[in-house]
Amino acid sequence: MPIPNNTPAIFDKILADYRHGTIDADVTRARIADAIKGKPELQAFKDKHLAWTDHDDAVEWLDMN
């Protein structure tokens, strides 16, 4: 699923780290949650474009081992 051009920079950074294999699924979810705690207005973007990160079976996560 493509990410929109207007993706908040914090989400871009988190997803880049995930794509590069430097963080796993649990860390990805935790960092997204932390970003939203710091800026609650990010919740709407997450719900619309990153909801797939909430479900292990909705995405094939990289194997960090």
N, C-alpha and C positions, 0 to 999 in steps of 0.2 A: 504494500500500500504506500503510495507516494505521500510525502509530508508536504503540506502547503508552503509556499514561499514566505508566508508571514509567520512562520513558526517562531515562537519566542526563543531568544538566544539560549536560555538555560536548557530548554528542551532539546535544541539542536546539539548542544554540548553533551548532554546525557546520551542521546541517541547515537552520536558519533562515537562515544566511548564504548557503547554496546556493540555497534557495528564493527569496531576495530578489535573487539574481543578483550578489552581491558576491564570490563565489568560484566557480571552475569545477570540473570533475570531478576534475582532477589535484590541486588544492588540497584538495578535499573528502576524497579518499582519503588524502592526506598528513596532514591534520589528524586524521583518524580514527586513522591509524597512530600518530601522535605521542601522542594521548590514551591509546592502549593501552600504549605504551611506558612512560608515566608511571604507569598504573594497569592492570596486567595482568589484573585481575579483570573489566575491561570487555570482554575478548575474547569471553566467552560471550554477552553481550548482542549484540555486533556480529555474531557468527556466526549467531545466531538471527534477528535483526531487520534487520541492515544488510548482509547478504551481497551484496545486489544492487549495492552500491557497488563491488564488486570487478570487475564486468564491464561494459564499455562497451556491449555489445549487450543487456544486461538492463534498461537504463533509458534513457530519452531525456533526455540531459543538456541543460541550457540552453546555448544558443549565446551565448558571452560577447562576440562581435564585433558 
